[in-house]
Amino acid sequence: MPGNFIQITCPDCENEQVVFEKAASEVSCAVCGHTLARPTGGLAAVEGEVTEVVESR
């Protein structure tokens, strides 16, 4: 079950945060608390801009 880590820019505060693209739980921004990724059973639904694939497996 390989996956990538992606860097997401928060739409509210523009904080950049690294998230696993197959997140199994809801991921919130560490600065403002806005939800950045929601689990869907596969690839996470991302709210914000994906700026970079940090690690590809």
PDBQT receptor file of N, H, CA, C and O in Angstrom, charges set to zero:
ATOM      1  N   MET A   1       0.823  -1.189   0.000  1.00  0.00    +0.000 N 
ATOM      2  CA  MET A   1       0.000   0.000   0.000  1.00  0.00    +0.000 C 
ATOM      3  C   MET A   1       0.867   1.252   0.000  1.00  0.00    +0.000 C 
ATOM      4  O   MET A   1       0.822   2.018   0.962  1.00  0.00    +0.000 OA
ATOM      5  N   PRO A   2       1.645   1.482  -1.037  1.00  0.00    +0.000 N 
ATOM      6  CA  PRO A   2       2.501   2.663  -1.058  1.00  0.00    +0.000 C 
ATOM      7  C   PRO A   2       1.682   3.929  -1.250  1.00  0.00    +0.000 C 
ATOM      8  O   PRO A   2       0.548   3.897  -1.729  1.00  0.00    +0.000 OA
ATOM      9  N   GLY A   3       2.276   5.021  -0.870  1.00  0.00    +0.000 N 
ATOM     10  H   GLY A   3       3.197   5.047  -0.481  1.00  0.00    +0.000 HD
ATOM     11  CA  GLY A   3       1.638   6.316  -1.029  1.00  0.00    +0.000 C 
ATOM     12  C   GLY A   3       2.676   7.412  -0.981  1.00  0.00    +0.000 C 
ATOM     13  O   GLY A   3       3.851   7.156  -0.720  1.00  0.00    +0.000 OA
ATOM     14  N   ASN A   4       2.252   8.609  -1.228  1.00  0.00    +0.000 N 
ATOM     15  H   ASN A   4       1.297   8.817  -1.440  1.00  0.00    +0.000 HD
ATOM     16  CA  ASN A   4       3.143   9.765  -1.253  1.00  0.00    +0.000 C 
ATOM     17  C   ASN A   4       2.820  10.721  -0.120  1.00  0.00    +0.000 C 
ATOM     18  O   ASN A   4       1.702  10.744   0.396  1.00  0.00    +0.000 OA
ATOM     19  N   PHE A   5       3.806  11.501   0.255  1.00  0.00    +0.000 N 
ATOM     20  H   PHE A   5       4.714  11.482  -0.164  1.00  0.00    +0.000 HD
ATOM     21  CA  PHE A   5       3.585  12.614   1.156  1.00  0.00    +0.000 C 
ATOM     22  C   PHE A   5       3.490  13.856   0.289  1.00  0.00    +0.000 C 
ATOM     23  O   PHE A   5       4.307  14.054  -0.611  1.00  0.00    +0.000 OA
ATOM     24  N   ILE A   6       2.500  14.692   0.553  1.00  0.00    +0.000 N 
ATOM     25  H   ILE A   6       1.837  14.532   1.284  1.00  0.00    +0.000 HD
ATOM     26  CA  ILE A   6       2.299  15.898  -0.244  1.00  0.00    +0.000 C 
ATOM     27  C   ILE A   6       2.332  17.122   0.651  1.00  0.00    +0.000 C 
ATOM     28  O   ILE A   6       1.979  17.050   1.828  1.00  0.00    +0.000 OA
ATOM     29  N   GLN A   7       2.750  18.230   0.099  1.00  0.00    +0.000 N 
ATOM     30  H   GLN A   7       3.037  18.288  -0.858  1.00  0.00    +0.000 HD
ATOM     31  CA  GLN A   7       2.763  19.495   0.830  1.00  0.00    +0.000 C 
ATOM     32  C   GLN A   7       1.536  20.282   0.396  1.00  0.00    +0.000 C 
ATOM     33  O   GLN A   7       1.323  20.505  -0.796  1.00  0.00    +0.000 OA
ATOM     34  N   ILE A   8       0.729  20.703   1.367  1.00  0.00    +0.000 N 
ATOM     35  H   ILE A   8       0.902  20.522   2.335  1.00  0.00    +0.000 HD
ATOM     36  CA  ILE A   8      -0.515  21.415   1.104  1.00  0.00    +0.000 C 
ATOM     37  C   ILE A   8      -0.414  22.818   1.687  1.00  0.00    +0.000 C 
ATOM     38  O   ILE A   8       0.081  23.000   2.799  1.00  0.00    +0.000 OA
ATOM     39  N   THR A   9      -0.884  23.807   0.936  1.00  0.00    +0.000 N 
ATOM     40  H   THR A   9      -1.286  23.659   0.033  1.00  0.00    +0.000 HD
ATOM     41  CA  THR A   9      -0.969  25.178   1.432  1.00  0.00    +0.000 C 
ATOM     42  C   THR A   9      -2.379  25.417   1.947  1.00  0.00    +0.000 C 
ATOM     43  O   THR A   9      -3.348  25.208   1.217  1.00  0.00    +0.000 OA
ATOM     44  N   CYS A  10      -2.506  25.850   3.188  1.00  0.00    +0.000 N 
ATOM     45  H   CYS A  10      -1.719  26.020   3.781  1.00  0.00    +0.000 HD
ATOM     46  CA  CYS A  10      -3.803  26.119   3.806  1.00  0.00    +0.000 C 
ATOM     47  C   CYS A  10      -4.472  27.302   3.094  1.00  0.00    +0.000 C 
ATOM     48  O   CYS A  10      -3.832  28.333   2.885  1.00  0.00    +0.000 OA
ATOM     49  N   PRO A  11      -5.754  27.164   2.720  1.00  0.00    +0.000 N 
ATOM     50  CA  PRO A  11      -6.437  28.261   2.038  1.00  0.00    +0.000 C 
ATOM     51  C   PRO A  11      -6.739  29.459   2.949  1.00  0.00    +0.000 C 
ATOM     52  O   PRO A  11      -6.983  30.561   2.457  1.00  0.00    +0.000 OA
ATOM     53  N   ASP A  12      -6.725  29.251   4.267  1.00  0.00    +0.000 N 
ATOM     54  H   ASP A  12      -6.527  28.356   4.666  1.00  0.00    +0.000 HD
ATOM     55  CA  ASP A  12      -7.028  30.341   5.193  1.00  0.00    +0.000 C 
ATOM     56  C   ASP A  12      -5.801  31.152   5.592  1.00  0.00    +0.000 C 
ATOM     57  O   ASP A  12      -5.806  32.379   5.489  1.00  0.00    +0.000 OA
ATOM     58  N   CYS A  13      -4.738  30.465   6.051  1.00  0.00    +0.000 N 
ATOM     59  H   CYS A  13      -4.734  29.469   6.134  1.00  0.00    +0.000 HD
ATOM     60  CA  CYS A  13      -3.581  31.183   6.607  1.00  0.00    +0.000 C 
ATOM     61  C   CYS A  13      -2.312  31.021   5.780  1.00  0.00    +0.000 C 
ATOM     62  O   CYS A  13      -1.282  31.613   6.101  1.00  0.00    +0.000 OA
ATOM     63  N   GLU A  14      -2.381  30.213   4.704  1.00  0.00    +0.000 N 
ATOM     64  H   GLU A  14      -3.218  29.732   4.443  1.00  0.00    +0.000 HD
ATOM     65  CA  GLU A  14      -1.257  29.970   3.798  1.00  0.00    +0.000 C 
ATOM     66  C   GLU A  14      -0.078  29.240   4.446  1.00  0.00    +0.000 C 
ATOM     67  O   GLU A  14       1.040  29.282   3.933  1.00  0.00    +0.000 OA
ATOM     68  N   ASN A  15      -0.330  28.575   5.569  1.00  0.00    +0.000 N 
ATOM     69  H   ASN A  15      -1.238  28.541   5.986  1.00  0.00    +0.000 HD
ATOM     70  CA  ASN A  15       0.673  27.702   6.179  1.00  0.00    +0.000 C 
ATOM     71  C   ASN A  15       0.872  26.499   5.268  1.00  0.00    +0.000 C 
ATOM     72  O   ASN A  15      -0.087  25.986   4.692  1.00  0.00    +0.000 OA
ATOM     73  N   GLU A  16       2.115  26.050   5.137  1.00  0.00    +0.000 N 
ATOM     74  H   GLU A  16       2.895  26.467   5.605  1.00  0.00    +0.000 HD
ATOM     75  CA  GLU A  16       2.395  24.859   4.341  1.00  0.00    +0.000 C 
ATOM     76  C   GLU A  16       2.633  23.684   5.284  1.00  0.00    +0.000 C 
ATOM     77  O   GLU A  16       3.395  23.784   6.246  1.00  0.00    +0.000 OA
ATOM     78  N   GLN A  17       1.963  22.568   4.990  1.00  0.00    +0.000 N 
ATOM     79  H   GLN A  17       1.343  22.487   4.209  1.00  0.00    +0.000 HD
ATOM     80  CA  GLN A  17       2.024  21.414   5.871  1.00  0.00    +0.000 C 
ATOM     81  C   GLN A  17       2.135  20.142   5.037  1.00  0.00    +0.000 C 
ATOM     82  O   GLN A  17       1.515  20.033   3.979  1.00  0.00    +0.000 OA
ATOM     83  N   VAL A  18       2.925  19.182   5.515  1.00  0.00    +0.000 N 
ATOM     84  H   VAL A  18       3.428  19.270   6.374  1.00  0.00    +0.000 HD
ATOM     85  CA  VAL A  18       3.105  17.904   4.828  1.00  0.00    +0.000 C 
ATOM     86  C   VAL A  18       2.095  16.895   5.369  1.00  0.00    +0.000 C 
ATOM     87  O   VAL A  18       1.939  16.742   6.581  1.00  0.00    +0.000 OA
ATOM     88  N   VAL A  19       1.407  16.204   4.443  1.00  0.00    +0.000 N 
ATOM     89  H   VAL A  19       1.534  16.329   3.458  1.00  0.00    +0.000 HD
ATOM     90  CA  VAL A  19       0.335  15.278   4.786  1.00  0.00    +0.000 C 
ATOM     91  C   VAL A  19       0.506  14.011   3.946  1.00  0.00    +0.000 C 
ATOM     92  O   VAL A  19       0.963  14.088   2.805  1.00  0.00    +0.000 OA
ATOM     93  N   PHE A  20       0.147  12.850   4.494  1.00  0.00    +0.000 N 
ATOM     94  H   PHE A  20      -0.223  12.788   5.421  1.00  0.00    +0.000 HD
ATOM     95  CA  PHE A  20       0.135  11.614   3.723  1.00  0.00    +0.000 C 
ATOM     96  C   PHE A  20      -1.087  11.650   2.820  1.00  0.00    +0.000 C 
ATOM     97  O   PHE A  20      -2.185  11.954   3.284  1.00  0.00    +0.000 OA
ATOM     98  N   GLU A  21      -0.915  11.343   1.526  1.00  0.00    +0.000 N 
ATOM     99  H   GLU A  21      -0.022  11.096   1.148  1.00  0.00    +0.000 HD
ATOM    100  CA  GLU A  21      -2.010  11.484   0.572  1.00  0.00    +0.000 C 
ATOM    101  C   GLU A  21      -3.154  10.495   0.799  1.00  0.00    +0.000 C 
ATOM    102  O   GLU A  21      -4.253  10.686   0.277  1.00  0.00    +0.000 OA
ATOM    103  N   LYS A  22      -2.899   9.436   1.578  1.00  0.00    +0.000 N 
ATOM    104  H   LYS A  22      -2.006   9.281   2.002  1.00  0.00    +0.000 HD
ATOM    105  CA  LYS A  22      -3.952   8.464   1.901  1.00  0.00    +0.000 C 
ATOM    106  C   LYS A  22      -4.285   8.566   3.387  1.00  0.00    +0.000 C 
ATOM    107  O   LYS A  22      -4.317   7.556   4.090  1.00  0.00    +0.000 OA
ATOM    108  N   ALA A  23      -4.527   9.768   3.857  1.00  0.00    +0.000 N 
ATOM    109  H   ALA A  23      -4.501  10.588   3.286  1.00  0.00    +0.000 HD
ATOM    110  CA  ALA A  23      -4.778  10.017   5.273  1.00  0.00    +0.000 C 
ATOM    111  C   ALA A  23      -5.975   9.192   5.756  1.00  0.00    +0.000 C 
ATOM    112  O   ALA A  23      -7.014   9.145   5.097  1.00  0.00    +0.000 OA
ATOM    113  N   ALA A  24      -5.816   8.547   6.906  1.00  0.00    +0.000 N 
ATOM    114  H   ALA A  24      -4.972   8.586   7.441  1.00  0.00    +0.000 HD
ATOM    115  CA  ALA A  24      -6.870   7.715   7.480  1.00  0.00    +0.000 C 
ATOM    116  C   ALA A  24      -7.712   8.478   8.496  1.00  0.00    +0.000 C 
ATOM    117  O   ALA A  24      -8.732   7.974   8.965  1.00  0.00    +0.000 OA
ATOM    118  N   SER A  25      -7.289   9.688   8.835  1.00  0.00    +0.000 N 
ATOM    119  H   SER A  25      -6.460  10.098   8.454  1.00  0.00    +0.000 HD
ATOM    120  CA  SER A  25      -8.064  10.531   9.740  1.00  0.00    +0.000 C 
ATOM    121  C   SER A  25      -8.007  11.963   9.225  1.00  0.00    +0.000 C 
ATOM    122  O   SER A  25      -7.163  12.302   8.396  1.00  0.00    +0.000 OA
ATOM    123  N   GLU A  26      -8.901  12.788   9.717  1.00  0.00    +0.000 N 
ATOM    124  H   GLU A  26      -9.586  12.512  10.390  1.00  0.00    +0.000 HD
ATOM    125  CA  GLU A  26      -8.965  14.179   9.284  1.00  0.00    +0.000 C 
ATOM    126  C   GLU A  26      -7.704  14.917   9.723  1.00  0.00    +0.000 C 
ATOM    127  O   GLU A  26      -7.269  14.783  10.867  1.00  0.00    +0.000 OA
ATOM    128  N   VAL A  27      -7.121  15.693   8.818  1.00  0.00    +0.000 N 
ATOM    129  H   VAL A  27      -7.474  15.802   7.889  1.00  0.00    +0.000 HD
ATOM    130  CA  VAL A  27      -5.908  16.448   9.111  1.00  0.00    +0.000 C 
ATOM    131  C   VAL A  27      -6.248  17.930   9.126  1.00  0.00    +0.000 C 
ATOM    132  O   VAL A  27      -6.801  18.458   8.162  1.00  0.00    +0.000 OA
ATOM    133  N   SER A  28      -5.909  18.604  10.240  1.00  0.00    +0.000 N 
ATOM    134  H   SER A  28      -5.460  18.174  11.023  1.00  0.00    +0.000 HD
ATOM    135  CA  SER A  28      -6.180  20.026  10.385  1.00  0.00    +0.000 C 
ATOM    136  C   SER A  28      -4.890  20.828  10.291  1.00  0.00    +0.000 C 
ATOM    137  O   SER A  28      -3.808  20.313  10.574  1.00  0.00    +0.000 OA
ATOM    138  N   CYS A  29      -5.008  22.084   9.894  1.00  0.00    +0.000 N 
ATOM    139  H   CYS A  29      -5.887  22.502   9.664  1.00  0.00    +0.000 HD
ATOM    140  CA  CYS A  29      -3.861  22.985   9.837  1.00  0.00    +0.000 C 
ATOM    141  C   CYS A  29      -3.332  23.202  11.249  1.00  0.00    +0.000 C 
ATOM    142  O   CYS A  29      -4.107  23.422  12.180  1.00  0.00    +0.000 OA
ATOM    143  N   ALA A  30      -2.021  23.140  11.405  1.00  0.00    +0.000 N 
ATOM    144  H   ALA A  30      -1.392  22.961  10.649  1.00  0.00    +0.000 HD
ATOM    145  CA  ALA A  30      -1.397  23.300  12.715  1.00  0.00    +0.000 C 
ATOM    146  C   ALA A  30      -1.480  24.735  13.220  1.00  0.00    +0.000 C 
ATOM    147  O   ALA A  30      -1.329  24.977  14.418  1.00  0.00    +0.000 OA
ATOM    148  N   VAL A  31      -1.717  25.691  12.323  1.00  0.00    +0.000 N 
ATOM    149  H   VAL A  31      -1.839  25.494  11.350  1.00  0.00    +0.000 HD
ATOM    150  CA  VAL A  31      -1.747  27.099  12.715  1.00  0.00    +0.000 C 
ATOM    151  C   VAL A  31      -3.170  27.572  13.015  1.00  0.00    +0.000 C 
ATOM    152  O   VAL A  31      -3.434  28.110  14.090  1.00  0.00    +0.000 OA
ATOM    153  N   CYS A  32      -4.093  27.369  12.058  1.00  0.00    +0.000 N 
ATOM    154  H   CYS A  32      -3.879  26.932  11.185  1.00  0.00    +0.000 HD
ATOM    155  CA  CYS A  32      -5.437  27.940  12.224  1.00  0.00    +0.000 C 
ATOM    156  C   CYS A  32      -6.529  26.901  12.481  1.00  0.00    +0.000 C 
ATOM    157  O   CYS A  32      -7.635  27.266  12.878  1.00  0.00    +0.000 OA
ATOM    158  N   GLY A  33      -6.242  25.618  12.264  1.00  0.00    +0.000 N 
ATOM    159  H   GLY A  33      -5.343  25.321  11.942  1.00  0.00    +0.000 HD
ATOM    160  CA  GLY A  33      -7.219  24.567  12.535  1.00  0.00    +0.000 C 
ATOM    161  C   GLY A  33      -8.132  24.226  11.368  1.00  0.00    +0.000 C 
ATOM    162  O   GLY A  33      -9.000  23.364  11.507  1.00  0.00    +0.000 OA
ATOM    163  N   HIS A  34      -7.961  24.878  10.223  1.00  0.00    +0.000 N 
ATOM    164  H   HIS A  34      -7.256  25.578  10.111  1.00  0.00    +0.000 HD
ATOM    165  CA  HIS A  34      -8.777  24.572   9.041  1.00  0.00    +0.000 C 
ATOM    166  C   HIS A  34      -8.513  23.131   8.603  1.00  0.00    +0.000 C 
ATOM    167  O   HIS A  34      -7.371  22.676   8.660  1.00  0.00    +0.000 OA
ATOM    168  N   THR A  35      -9.538  22.410   8.171  1.00  0.00    +0.000 N 
ATOM    169  H   THR A  35     -10.466  22.780   8.125  1.00  0.00    +0.000 HD
ATOM    170  CA  THR A  35      -9.370  21.033   7.712  1.00  0.00    +0.000 C 
ATOM    171  C   THR A  35      -8.662  21.027   6.368  1.00  0.00    +0.000 C 
ATOM    172  O   THR A  35      -9.128  21.647   5.413  1.00  0.00    +0.000 OA
ATOM    173  N   LEU A  36      -7.528  20.319   6.293  1.00  0.00    +0.000 N 
ATOM    174  H   LEU A  36      -7.150  19.815   7.070  1.00  0.00    +0.000 HD
ATOM    175  CA  LEU A  36      -6.748  20.252   5.062  1.00  0.00    +0.000 C 
ATOM    176  C   LEU A  36      -7.027  18.989   4.267  1.00  0.00    +0.000 C 
ATOM    177  O   LEU A  36      -6.988  19.021   3.037  1.00  0.00    +0.000 OA
ATOM    178  N   ALA A  37      -7.307  17.874   4.939  1.00  0.00    +0.000 N 
ATOM    179  H   ALA A  37      -7.339  17.849   5.938  1.00  0.00    +0.000 HD
ATOM    180  CA  ALA A  37      -7.552  16.615   4.253  1.00  0.00    +0.000 C 
ATOM    181  C   ALA A  37      -8.581  15.796   5.019  1.00  0.00    +0.000 C 
ATOM    182  O   ALA A  37      -8.563  15.741   6.249  1.00  0.00    +0.000 OA
ATOM    183  N   ARG A  38      -9.479  15.161   4.269  1.00  0.00    +0.000 N 
ATOM    184  H   ARG A  38      -9.494  15.206   3.270  1.00  0.00    +0.000 HD
ATOM    185  CA  ARG A  38     -10.490  14.286   4.853  1.00  0.00    +0.000 C 
ATOM    186  C   ARG A  38     -10.330  12.884   4.259  1.00  0.00    +0.000 C 
ATOM    187  O   ARG A  38     -10.109  12.743   3.056  1.00  0.00    +0.000 OA
ATOM    188  N   PRO A  39     -10.439  11.849   5.094  1.00  0.00    +0.000 N 
ATOM    189  CA  PRO A  39     -10.300  10.482   4.566  1.00  0.00    +0.000 C 
ATOM    190  C   PRO A  39     -11.494  10.106   3.694  1.00  0.00    +0.000 C 
ATOM    191  O   PRO A  39     -12.624  10.518   3.958  1.00  0.00    +0.000 OA
ATOM    192  N   THR A  40     -11.227   9.314   2.646  1.00  0.00    +0.000 N 
ATOM    193  H   THR A  40     -10.309   8.980   2.432  1.00  0.00    +0.000 HD
ATOM    194  CA  THR A  40     -12.295   8.871   1.751  1.00  0.00    +0.000 C 
ATOM    195  C   THR A  40     -12.262   7.372   1.519  1.00  0.00    +0.000 C 
ATOM    196  O   THR A  40     -13.113   6.841   0.806  1.00  0.00    +0.000 OA
ATOM    197  N   GLY A  41     -11.293   6.678   2.108  1.00  0.00    +0.000 N 
ATOM    198  H   GLY A  41     -10.601   7.109   2.686  1.00  0.00    +0.000 HD
ATOM    199  CA  GLY A  41     -11.133   5.256   1.874  1.00  0.00    +0.000 C 
ATOM    200  C   GLY A  41     -10.047   4.966   0.851  1.00  0.00    +0.000 C 
ATOM    201  O   GLY A  41      -9.661   3.813   0.660  1.00  0.00    +0.000 OA
ATOM    202  N   GLY A  42      -9.561   5.995   0.203  1.00  0.00    +0.000 N 
ATOM    203  H   GLY A  42      -9.875   6.931   0.359  1.00  0.00    +0.000 HD
ATOM    204  CA  GLY A  42      -8.467   5.892  -0.767  1.00  0.00    +0.000 C 
ATOM    205  C   GLY A  42      -7.622   7.134  -0.606  1.00  0.00    +0.000 C 
ATOM    206  O   GLY A  42      -7.124   7.421   0.483  1.00  0.00    +0.000 OA
ATOM    207  N   LEU A  43      -7.463   7.869  -1.684  1.00  0.00    +0.000 N 
ATOM    208  H   LEU A  43      -7.868   7.636  -2.569  1.00  0.00    +0.000 HD
ATOM    209  CA  LEU A  43      -6.757   9.148  -1.592  1.00  0.00    +0.000 C 
ATOM    210  C   LEU A  43      -7.607  10.134  -0.801  1.00  0.00    +0.000 C 
ATOM    211  O   LEU A  43      -8.827  10.174  -0.961  1.00  0.00    +0.000 OA
ATOM    212  N   ALA A  44      -6.981  10.911   0.034  1.00  0.00    +0.000 N 
ATOM    213  H   ALA A  44      -5.991  10.879   0.165  1.00  0.00    +0.000 HD
ATOM    214  CA  ALA A  44      -7.704  11.883   0.863  1.00  0.00    +0.000 C 
ATOM    215  C   ALA A  44      -8.262  13.010  -0.004  1.00  0.00    +0.000 C 
ATOM    216  O   ALA A  44      -7.666  13.382  -1.015  1.00  0.00    +0.000 OA
ATOM    217  N   ALA A  45      -9.401  13.542   0.400  1.00  0.00    +0.000 N 
ATOM    218  H   ALA A  45      -9.885  13.240   1.221  1.00  0.00    +0.000 HD
ATOM    219  CA  ALA A  45      -9.966  14.726  -0.252  1.00  0.00    +0.000 C 
ATOM    220  C   ALA A  45      -9.226  15.930   0.312  1.00  0.00    +0.000 C 
ATOM    221  O   ALA A  45      -9.316  16.216   1.506  1.00  0.00    +0.000 OA
ATOM    222  N   VAL A  46      -8.500  16.634  -0.541  1.00  0.00    +0.000 N 
ATOM    223  H   VAL A  46      -8.427  16.402  -1.511  1.00  0.00    +0.000 HD
ATOM    224  CA  VAL A  46      -7.639  17.732  -0.110  1.00  0.00    +0.000 C 
ATOM    225  C   VAL A  46      -8.362  19.059  -0.269  1.00  0.00    +0.000 C 
ATOM    226  O   VAL A  46      -8.919  19.349  -1.328  1.00  0.00    +0.000 OA
ATOM    227  N   GLU A  47      -8.353  19.871   0.797  1.00  0.00    +0.000 N 
ATOM    228  H   GLU A  47      -7.901  19.635   1.657  1.00  0.00    +0.000 HD
ATOM    229  CA  GLU A  47      -8.879  21.227   0.747  1.00  0.00    +0.000 C 
ATOM    230  C   GLU A  47      -7.689  22.164   0.846  1.00  0.00    +0.000 C 
ATOM    231  O   GLU A  47      -7.114  22.326   1.922  1.00  0.00    +0.000 OA
ATOM    232  N   GLY A  48      -7.327  22.763  -0.228  1.00  0.00    +0.000 N 
ATOM    233  H   GLY A  48      -7.794  22.632  -1.103  1.00  0.00    +0.000 HD
ATOM    234  CA  GLY A  48      -6.138  23.593  -0.282  1.00  0.00    +0.000 C 
ATOM    235  C   GLY A  48      -5.363  23.237  -1.536  1.00  0.00    +0.000 C 
ATOM    236  O   GLY A  48      -5.787  22.382  -2.314  1.00  0.00    +0.000 OA
ATOM    237  N   GLU A  49      -4.237  23.885  -1.733  1.00  0.00    +0.000 N 
ATOM    238  H   GLU A  49      -3.892  24.580  -1.102  1.00  0.00    +0.000 HD
ATOM    239  CA  GLU A  49      -3.435  23.666  -2.927  1.00  0.00    +0.000 C 
ATOM    240  C   GLU A  49      -2.280  22.720  -2.628  1.00  0.00    +0.000 C 
ATOM    241  O   GLU A  49      -1.523  22.935  -1.681  1.00  0.00    +0.000 OA
ATOM    242  N   VAL A  50      -2.148  21.679  -3.431  1.00  0.00    +0.000 N 
ATOM    243  H   VAL A  50      -2.762  21.503  -4.200  1.00  0.00    +0.000 HD
ATOM    244  CA  VAL A  50      -1.006  20.776  -3.326  1.00  0.00    +0.000 C 
ATOM    245  C   VAL A  50       0.142  21.444  -4.045  1.00  0.00    +0.000 C 
ATOM    246  O   VAL A  50       0.091  21.643  -5.259  1.00  0.00    +0.000 OA
ATOM    247  N   THR A  51       1.203  21.800  -3.287  1.00  0.00    +0.000 N 
ATOM    248  H   THR A  51       1.245  21.639  -2.301  1.00  0.00    +0.000 HD
ATOM    249  CA  THR A  51       2.313  22.536  -3.871  1.00  0.00    +0.000 C 
ATOM    250  C   THR A  51       3.466  21.655  -4.268  1.00  0.00    +0.000 C 
ATOM    251  O   THR A  51       4.270  22.043  -5.116  1.00  0.00    +0.000 OA
ATOM    252  N   GLU A  52       3.578  20.454  -3.671  1.00  0.00    +0.000 N 
ATOM    253  H   GLU A  52       2.925  20.138  -2.982  1.00  0.00    +0.000 HD
ATOM    254  CA  GLU A  52       4.734  19.611  -3.951  1.00  0.00    +0.000 C 
ATOM    255  C   GLU A  52       4.467  18.180  -3.492  1.00  0.00    +0.000 C 
ATOM    256  O   GLU A  52       3.783  17.957  -2.493  1.00  0.00    +0.000 OA
ATOM    257  N   VAL A  53       5.006  17.223  -4.223  1.00  0.00    +0.000 N 
ATOM    258  H   VAL A  53       5.561  17.404  -5.035  1.00  0.00    +0.000 HD
ATOM    259  CA  VAL A  53       5.057  15.836  -3.754  1.00  0.00    +0.000 C 
ATOM    260  C   VAL A  53       6.407  15.699  -3.062  1.00  0.00    +0.000 C 
ATOM    261  O   VAL A  53       7.453  15.720  -3.711  1.00  0.00    +0.000 OA
ATOM    262  N   VAL A  54       6.373  15.560  -1.732  1.00  0.00    +0.000 N 
ATOM    263  H   VAL A  54       5.523  15.543  -1.205  1.00  0.00    +0.000 HD
ATOM    264  CA  VAL A  54       7.587  15.577  -0.942  1.00  0.00    +0.000 C 
ATOM    265  C   VAL A  54       8.368  14.280  -1.083  1.00  0.00    +0.000 C 
ATOM    266  O   VAL A  54       9.587  14.304  -1.252  1.00  0.00    +0.000 OA
ATOM    267  N   GLU A  55       7.677  13.151  -1.014  1.00  0.00    +0.000 N 
ATOM    268  H   GLU A  55       6.687  13.131  -0.876  1.00  0.00    +0.000 HD
ATOM    269  CA  GLU A  55       8.339  11.855  -1.111  1.00  0.00    +0.000 C 
ATOM    270  C   GLU A  55       7.471  10.926  -1.924  1.00  0.00    +0.000 C 
ATOM    271  O   GLU A  55       6.284  10.765  -1.638  1.00  0.00    +0.000 OA
ATOM    272  N   SER A  56       8.045  10.324  -2.920  1.00  0.00    +0.000 N 
ATOM    273  H   SER A  56       9.009  10.455  -3.153  1.00  0.00    +0.000 HD
ATOM    274  CA  SER A  56       7.315   9.380  -3.759  1.00  0.00    +0.000 C 
ATOM    275  C   SER A  56       7.863   7.986  -3.516  1.00  0.00    +0.000 C 
ATOM    276  O   SER A  56       9.072   7.775  -3.603  1.00  0.00    +0.000 OA
ATOM    277  N   ARG A  57       7.002   7.040  -3.215  1.00  0.00    +0.000 N 
ATOM    278  H   ARG A  57       6.019   7.211  -3.145  1.00  0.00    +0.000 HD
ATOM    279  CA  ARG A  57       7.440   5.661  -2.940  1.00  0.00    +0.000 C 
ATOM    280  C   ARG A  57       7.078   4.776  -4.095  1.00  0.00    +0.000 C 
ATOM    281  O   ARG A  57       7.357   3.578  -4.066  1.00  0.00    +0.000 OA
TER     282      ARG A  57
